[in-house]
Amino acid sequence: MNASPQTTPRTTIAVTGASGQLGRLILQDLRKAAPEAEIVGLLRDPGKALDLAAQGVVLRKADYEDPASLNAALRGVDRLALVSSNEIGKRFAQHANVIAAAKAAGVRLVVYTSLLHAPVSGLSLAPEHIQTEEALKASGLPHVILRNGWYTENYSDAIRQASQTGEFAGAADEGRIASASRADFALAAAQALLGAARPGETLELAGDRAWTLGDLAVEIARVRGGPVVYKNLPVPQYAALLKAFGLPEAVADMLAGWEGEIAKGALDDKGDALRRLTGRPSTSLAQTVEELLKV
Ligand SMILES: NC(=O)c1ccc[n+]([C@@H]2O[C@H](COP(=O)([O-])OP(=O)(O)OC[C@H]3O[C@@H](n4cnc5c(N)ncnc54)[C@H](OP(=O)(O)O)[C@@H]3O)[C@@H](O)[C@H]2O)c1
């Protein structure tokens, strides 16, 4: 389903969260795949993405909390990737501001990065994504919903720590995680913007091969050349461990709670929508572990 870019020099494609890790990858993919189009990065502080400007991305100031800035930034935009905000708890209001501005600007396609299986997910992240999906539908804007699974990079800290100490802990038990790399999800969003997904589609995006935290231990052991033990803890004990490491109570409870949902299968998926959208296999767990532990 790899898109042949349906763009002209008059096409303007914008991406929110341009200073963030996913947003910047989407922008770089768009520059490569649609060099003739105007590619616009939306962000609070253009100073954070001067490297993108040097690559030909036009930067416009836009704060999710400031509707006037959004209205100005979206003027003339044909297609928009709304990369979900990282401000958990404030996100729905922020996304609603972006959707209202997109509607006012006459944007012709909005691609939103939601959460895998959002309507049935037990992850505490799900309600804000569902609200956003519903607001998009209610807006009448043509849109594509990309329900992204976990980034493998979410485990970067655990992988680095386990490579040094030979152990890491969690509470996801035998829960299977069909993760993919940020780069995979970014390419999927770029392709959706370029016509590889049909307006109205909702796609569950996940990696080709699901794995457990036990499998992750095996991969880290392989790369470090020594044993790695995964210690599975009950959710409350894992939360207590995270607090002992210095995480604020609410954050520790949230992260441990997610692990409990992963144990129940929240991040498992057997579909191939990600691979079809990107036109390539997803980045494997082994590749990401190798990349993270490269010296
Ligand atoms: N699938 C997963 O595993 C996973 C993991 C983590 C996050 N996520 C979700 O996916 C999104 C993208 O991931 P990521 O790794 O790129 O996250 P990230 O690096 O934390 O980027 C988040 C972006 O949101 C922007 N933002 C926050 N508040 C804003 C506001 N009021 N106005 C304008 N921009 C604002 C940030 O801008 P500033 O630079 O100005 O702060 C940043 O560019 C996250 O925001 C989160 O919703 C998914």
The ligand as a Gaussian input file, in Angstrom:
#p B3LYP/6-31G(d) Opt

LIG

0 1
 N        3.102000       4.749000      20.997000
 C        3.929000       4.954000      22.022000
 O        4.631000       4.056000      22.492000
 C        4.055000       6.321000      22.593000
 C        5.045000       6.583000      23.551000
 C        5.161000       7.877000      24.041000
 C        4.293000       8.849000      23.593000
 N        3.345000       8.551000      22.670000
 C        2.394000       9.542000      22.132000
 O        2.842000       9.885000      20.826000
 C        3.190000      11.269000      20.780000
 C        4.445000      11.440000      19.950000
 O        5.492000      10.713000      20.552000
 P        6.919000      11.353000      20.729000
 O        7.818000      10.274000      21.101000
 O        7.222000      12.210000      19.555000
 O        6.667000      12.325000      21.984000
 P        7.548000      13.597000      22.405000
 O        8.931000      13.464000      21.861000
 O        7.369000      13.731000      23.863000
 O        6.860000      14.816000      21.644000
 C        5.676000      15.400000      22.097000
 C        5.457000      16.689000      21.335000
 O        4.252000      17.321000      21.838000
 C        4.502000      18.706000      21.836000
 N        3.610000      19.465000      22.698000
 C        3.294000      19.225000      23.996000
 N        2.482000      20.185000      24.449000
 C        2.294000      21.060000      23.423000
 C        1.559000      22.255000      23.276000
 N        0.852000      22.760000      24.291000
 N        1.561000      22.870000      22.083000
 C        2.272000      22.374000      21.038000
 N        2.997000      21.240000      21.123000
 C        3.004000      20.606000      22.299000
 C        5.931000      18.800000      22.359000
 O        6.425000      20.107000      22.117000
 P        7.576000      20.777000      23.022000
 O        8.880000      20.330000      22.433000
 O        7.337000      22.242000      22.844000
 O        7.389000      20.318000      24.440000
 C        6.580000      17.717000      21.513000
 O        6.917000      18.208000      20.238000
 C        3.341000      11.691000      22.235000
 O        3.113000      13.082000      22.393000
 C        2.316000      10.831000      22.919000
 O        1.007000      11.348000      22.758000
 C        3.220000       7.320000      22.146000

